Each structure stands twice: as C-alpha cells, then as structure tokens.
Amino acid sequence: MAGLLELYLNPFLVFVLVLARIGALVMSAPLWGTRSVPFQVRILLAVSLSMLIAPSQAHHYVLPPENLITWMTALGAEVLLGLTLGLGVMIVFGGLQLAGQILGQMNGMALADIFDPSFENSVPVLSQLYDLLALAVFLCIGGHRQVMMALLDTFQFVPPGGATFDSGAFDTLSQIMAQSFVLGIRAAAPVMAALLLSVLVMGLISRTLPQLNVLAVGFSFNTLVMLGMLCLTLGSAAWVFQEHSDAALEALRALTAPNPP
C-alpha cells in the first residue's frame, strides 16, 4: 500500500497544482469566466483541461507538502499565476466598458442601465454594446487561443509547484490598467467630440431662438448625433481594442518567459 501511495502521490499533486492554475484562469478570463456561463460548465472545462495537461507535466517532481501552510502557499502561487493571465485580459475589456459609460453619462442614456453578468452590476446600454463588440473582436483575432497559448507557456517555463509571484506581475497589471484607460478614451473620443459640438450648436440655437424648448429638442438631437457617430466609429473602436489586446497578451506572456541573457 505504501508503494502504491508513493507511485501515485506525485501525479496527484501535479494534477492538483495544474487544476489550481487552470481553474483560476477559467474563472477570471473573458468568455469562460463570465457569470452567464454556468458554474458547472466552468468546473468541467477546468477539470478537462487539467486532465489533458497534467500528463505532460507528470515528469516534474513535486515535493510532498510538509504541512498545510506549505501546501496552501504552493496552491496560492498557482492560483495567482492563473488569475494574473485572466484578469490582465479582463482589464482590457473594462477599457471599452469605460468608453460606453463615458458616452452614456454625456448623452443621458446612463439612465437606461441593464444588468451585466460579467461584472455583476448594472451598466449603461452602450457599455454592454462595447462589451459585446470587444468579445466579438477577441474571438475574431483568436484571443481565446492566445490566452491558452500563454497558459501552456507558463507550464513550459514555470513547472507545477514552481510558481512565484513577484512585483513584476503587479507592474505589468498596472501598465495594462493604464493602457485600458487610454483605450477607453481613444474609443470614445470621436463620439465625445461630436457630442460637445452638438451641445455648442444647441447653445447657439437657444441664444438665437429663446422660444425653442432646447431641453426637449437637444436630447433628441444629441441622441441622433451620438448614434450616427457611433455607427461611423464603431470599426475604429474595434481596431483600437485589437491593438491594445495584442499588447496586453504579449505583456502577459512575457511574465513567465525566461529573461534573455
């Protein structure tokens, strides 16, 4: 019995560590980690991927845990590594949602909020539109495959049980968050400029025609301007998102790559 325990202990430990890393990614990454995907489906996906990857890592020897604290520390490092990959991509998605919130506040459409299962809160309709646009672009550019490639690269350079979490990950996430704000401003800038011009035009009209009800006309006019510019610039927002998402994925993959000599 002791011989069987020693024979199967290392593969079991490897599988648990692989499952912790993959499960953290599946629970936090876009497309898989959204609340609209049933929890059972995400668990099944994480276990299935772990069963596929664990045999390729079985040759790595994992030291048996001396105590519960040591084992939980190793599991926590694996979870943090998976969360870094998933949250890094999710932060980029938040940039386009920021653009939708800015436009919704400027146009008054933020009053029509809807529930977003991805973040478990109410967001403006435009934020949901930009979020769906980001998801479509992410799938078209093969972002889900790139995330999986980044995950496989982590096992190539960081074997199970060897994960560490240093300040470089925080710096990378901070840079991605800063770029996410830039993404939101760039995506919303054309529509913001058009809305500002429409407000100036309605202000001039109100000065020349005081009897005109500017509040009633201005809201409809701003909505038409916003929808027109949104149709014209939605493609540019998708292009900007693709540019920033590629840069974020490269930065995340560089976290686990060995430093060049």
Backbone torsions as a table, in degrees:
resi	resn	phi	psi	omega
1	MET	NA	-39.8	178.6
2	ALA	-65.2	-35.5	178.2
3	GLY	-66.5	-40.4	176.7
4	LEU	-64.9	-37.9	178.9
5	LEU	-63.7	-43.2	178.3
6	GLU	-67.5	-31.8	-178.8
7	LEU	-70.3	-40.2	-174.4
8	TYR	-101.4	-2.6	-178.1
9	LEU	-68.9	-45.6	-177.9
10	ASN	-65.4	-45.3	175.6
11	PRO	-60.1	-36.1	178.8
12	PHE	-66.4	-43.4	178.7
13	LEU	-63.7	-40.0	177.8
14	VAL	-62.7	-43.6	-179.5
15	PHE	-62.9	-41.6	-179.5
16	VAL	-65.2	-41.1	178.8
17	LEU	-67.5	-40.6	176.8
18	VAL	-64.1	-41.2	179.0
19	LEU	-64.0	-37.0	178.8
20	ALA	-64.8	-42.1	-179.7
21	ARG	-69.1	-46.6	-178.2
22	ILE	-69.8	-40.0	-180.0
23	GLY	-62.4	-38.8	177.5
24	ALA	-64.7	-38.1	177.6
25	LEU	-67.4	-45.5	-178.1
26	VAL	-63.8	-34.9	-178.0
27	MET	-77.0	-17.3	-174.3
28	SER	-117.5	-19.9	-175.3
29	ALA	-77.1	154.5	174.3
30	PRO	-61.7	160.8	179.2
31	LEU	74.3	-50.9	179.4
32	TRP	-92.1	-34.9	-172.5
33	GLY	-88.0	3.0	179.5
34	THR	-70.4	150.0	-179.0
35	ARG	-69.1	-16.2	178.3
36	SER	-71.5	-21.2	175.5
37	VAL	-82.5	126.2	-178.9
38	PRO	-56.8	145.4	-178.5
39	PHE	-61.2	-36.8	180.0
40	GLN	-64.6	-35.2	179.0
41	VAL	-67.1	-41.3	179.1
42	ARG	-66.1	-39.4	177.1
43	ILE	-63.6	-43.9	179.4
44	LEU	-63.1	-39.8	178.7
45	LEU	-65.0	-43.5	-179.4
46	ALA	-64.1	-43.2	-179.9
47	VAL	-67.0	-40.5	-179.6
48	SER	-63.7	-46.0	178.4
49	LEU	-63.5	-37.5	179.5
50	SER	-66.1	-38.4	178.0
51	MET	-67.1	-27.7	177.6
52	LEU	-78.8	-35.3	-173.5
53	ILE	-90.1	-33.4	-175.0
54	ALA	-57.0	-41.4	179.1
55	PRO	-60.5	-30.5	178.7
56	SER	-74.1	-13.8	179.0
57	GLN	-108.2	7.2	-175.4
58	ALA	-68.0	-20.3	-179.5
59	HIS	-75.0	-14.2	176.5
60	HIS	-78.4	134.5	-179.9
61	TYR	-93.0	126.3	178.6
62	VAL	-106.9	125.6	179.0
63	LEU	-65.0	131.1	177.5
64	PRO	-59.7	139.7	-177.9
65	PRO	-65.6	132.3	178.4
66	GLU	-74.6	-34.5	178.9
67	ASN	-153.1	177.6	-176.1
68	LEU	-67.4	-34.9	-178.6
69	ILE	-64.9	-43.0	179.0
70	THR	-62.7	-42.3	-179.3
71	TRP	-67.5	-42.1	178.9
72	MET	-67.0	-32.0	176.4
73	THR	-65.9	-42.5	178.1
74	ALA	-65.3	-42.1	177.3
75	LEU	-64.9	-39.7	179.2
76	GLY	-63.6	-38.1	177.6
77	ALA	-65.2	-39.5	177.3
78	GLU	-65.6	-41.9	179.2
79	VAL	-63.9	-42.5	179.7
80	LEU	-64.3	-35.7	178.0
81	LEU	-65.6	-43.8	177.2
82	GLY	-66.6	-39.3	178.2
83	LEU	-64.7	-34.3	179.5
84	THR	-62.1	-43.1	178.6
85	LEU	-66.5	-43.8	-177.3
86	GLY	-70.5	-45.7	-178.2
87	LEU	-69.6	-31.2	178.1
88	GLY	-60.3	-41.2	178.3
89	VAL	-74.4	-37.3	-180.0
90	MET	-64.8	-31.5	178.1
91	ILE	-64.1	-37.6	177.8
92	VAL	-64.0	-39.3	176.4
93	PHE	-61.7	-34.8	178.8
94	GLY	-64.5	-22.9	178.1
95	GLY	-63.9	-43.8	178.1
96	LEU	-70.5	-32.8	174.6
97	GLN	-65.0	-34.2	175.4
98	LEU	-62.5	-40.2	177.5
99	ALA	-60.7	-43.0	178.0
100	GLY	-64.6	-37.2	178.5
101	GLN	-68.0	-38.2	178.4
102	ILE	-63.2	-47.0	-179.0
103	LEU	-67.4	-36.6	178.5
104	GLY	-65.0	-38.8	178.0
105	GLN	-69.2	-38.1	-178.9
106	MET	-71.0	-34.3	-175.0
107	ASN	-95.6	-11.2	-178.2
108	GLY	87.7	1.7	179.2
109	MET	-80.4	-1.9	177.1
110	ALA	-67.1	-14.9	176.7
111	LEU	-66.6	-27.8	-179.7
112	ALA	-93.4	74.6	-179.7
113	ASP	-85.4	149.5	174.3
114	ILE	-128.3	159.7	-178.3
115	PHE	-81.3	129.2	178.5
116	ASP	-104.7	112.8	-179.1
117	PRO	-68.5	-18.5	-179.1
118	SER	-68.0	-39.0	-177.3
119	PHE	-114.4	1.3	177.0
120	GLU	56.7	45.1	175.0
121	ASN	-152.9	174.8	-179.8
122	SER	-90.9	133.3	-179.3
123	VAL	-131.0	157.3	176.1
124	PRO	-62.8	159.8	-179.4
125	VAL	-60.4	-38.4	-179.4
126	LEU	-65.7	-34.3	176.8
127	SER	-64.3	-39.9	177.2
128	GLN	-66.4	-36.7	177.3
129	LEU	-62.8	-47.0	179.3
130	TYR	-66.0	-33.5	178.6
131	ASP	-66.2	-41.2	176.3
132	LEU	-66.4	-36.6	175.8
133	LEU	-62.8	-43.9	179.0
134	ALA	-62.7	-40.5	179.4
135	LEU	-64.9	-39.9	179.0
136	ALA	-65.2	-44.4	178.8
137	VAL	-65.2	-39.3	-180.0
138	PHE	-60.1	-40.3	178.5
139	LEU	-73.5	-37.0	-178.1
140	CYS	-67.2	-36.9	-179.8
141	ILE	-85.5	3.2	-180.0
142	GLY	73.7	32.7	-179.5
143	GLY	-63.3	-34.9	178.6
144	HIS	-64.9	-36.2	176.4
145	ARG	-70.1	-37.2	178.8
146	GLN	-65.9	-36.8	177.2
147	VAL	-64.4	-41.4	177.9
148	MET	-66.7	-35.7	175.8
149	MET	-65.0	-40.0	176.5
150	ALA	-64.0	-37.0	177.0
151	LEU	-64.8	-43.9	178.4
152	LEU	-65.2	-33.7	176.9
153	ASP	-64.3	-33.2	178.6
154	THR	-63.3	-36.4	178.3
155	PHE	-73.3	-24.2	178.3
156	GLN	-73.8	-39.5	-176.0
157	PHE	-100.4	-25.4	-179.5
158	VAL	-126.4	98.7	-178.0
159	PRO	-68.9	163.8	177.4
160	PRO	-57.7	133.1	-177.3
161	GLY	89.0	-8.8	-179.8
162	GLY	-105.7	11.6	-178.0
163	ALA	-73.1	137.5	174.4
164	THR	-132.1	153.7	-178.4
165	PHE	-124.3	107.6	-177.7
166	ASP	-110.8	-174.3	-177.5
167	SER	-70.4	-18.2	179.4
168	GLY	-62.2	-34.6	178.5
169	ALA	-66.5	-40.9	178.0
170	PHE	-64.5	-40.0	178.7
171	ASP	-64.3	-41.1	179.3
172	THR	-65.3	-43.9	178.5
173	LEU	-64.6	-35.4	177.2
174	SER	-65.9	-41.2	177.2
175	GLN	-65.2	-40.2	178.3
176	ILE	-65.1	-37.9	178.3
177	MET	-66.2	-40.3	176.9
178	ALA	-63.7	-42.2	177.5
179	GLN	-66.8	-28.1	177.2
180	SER	-66.1	-39.5	175.5
181	PHE	-64.7	-40.7	176.9
182	VAL	-62.2	-40.8	177.5
183	LEU	-59.7	-44.4	-179.7
184	GLY	-63.1	-42.0	-179.9
185	ILE	-68.3	-41.8	-180.0
186	ARG	-65.3	-38.9	-179.4
187	ALA	-69.5	-33.9	-176.6
188	ALA	-93.7	-10.0	-172.9
189	ALA	-59.2	-47.0	-179.2
190	PRO	-60.6	-43.8	-179.3
191	VAL	-69.8	-36.6	177.1
192	MET	-61.5	-43.5	178.7
193	ALA	-63.7	-40.8	178.6
194	ALA	-64.9	-39.6	178.5
195	LEU	-66.6	-38.0	177.2
196	LEU	-64.2	-41.1	177.1
197	LEU	-65.0	-38.4	178.5
198	SER	-65.9	-35.6	176.7
199	VAL	-65.8	-40.6	177.7
200	LEU	-64.6	-40.9	179.1
201	VAL	-63.6	-44.8	179.1
202	MET	-66.4	-30.8	175.5
203	GLY	-66.9	-41.8	176.7
204	LEU	-64.8	-39.4	178.7
205	ILE	-64.7	-39.9	-180.0
206	SER	-65.9	-28.0	177.7
207	ARG	-75.7	-35.4	-178.9
208	THR	-85.0	-29.9	178.8
209	LEU	-125.3	80.9	-177.5
210	PRO	-63.6	-26.5	-178.2
211	GLN	-74.3	-10.1	179.2
212	LEU	-78.8	133.2	177.9
213	ASN	-77.4	93.9	-175.0
214	VAL	-67.4	-34.0	-178.6
215	LEU	-64.9	-38.5	-179.5
216	ALA	-75.0	-42.2	-178.0
217	VAL	-77.8	-38.8	-174.6
218	GLY	-63.3	-38.0	-179.4
219	PHE	-64.1	-45.2	179.1
220	SER	-66.1	-39.4	179.8
221	PHE	-64.9	-43.8	178.3
222	ASN	-63.0	-37.5	178.7
223	THR	-64.9	-42.3	178.2
224	LEU	-64.5	-42.1	178.6
225	VAL	-63.4	-43.4	-178.9
226	MET	-64.3	-44.8	-179.7
227	LEU	-65.7	-39.6	178.3
228	GLY	-63.9	-46.8	179.2
229	MET	-68.4	-32.2	178.8
230	LEU	-65.1	-40.8	177.4
231	CYS	-65.0	-34.4	-178.2
232	LEU	-77.4	-30.3	-172.0
233	THR	-109.7	4.4	-179.8
234	LEU	-65.0	-34.2	177.2
235	GLY	-65.9	-38.8	177.9
236	SER	-66.8	-35.9	176.2
237	ALA	-62.9	-39.8	177.0
238	ALA	-64.1	-39.9	179.0
239	TRP	-65.1	-41.4	179.0
240	VAL	-64.9	-40.6	178.7
241	PHE	-63.6	-41.2	178.8
242	GLN	-61.2	-41.9	180.0
243	GLU	-62.0	-45.6	-177.3
244	HIS	-73.9	-35.2	179.5
245	SER	-67.8	-37.7	176.3
246	ASP	-62.6	-42.4	178.9
247	ALA	-65.5	-38.5	179.7
248	ALA	-66.9	-41.3	179.5
249	LEU	-65.6	-38.7	176.8
250	GLU	-64.7	-40.5	178.9
251	ALA	-65.6	-38.3	179.3
252	LEU	-69.7	-37.9	178.5
253	ARG	-69.0	-29.4	179.2
254	ALA	-72.6	-14.9	-179.8
255	LEU	-63.0	-41.0	-174.7
256	THR	-100.0	-5.1	178.4
257	ALA	-73.2	145.9	178.7
258	PRO	-66.6	144.4	179.1
259	ASN	-67.5	137.1	179.5
260	PRO	-68.5	149.6	-179.4
261	PRO	-69.9	NA	NA
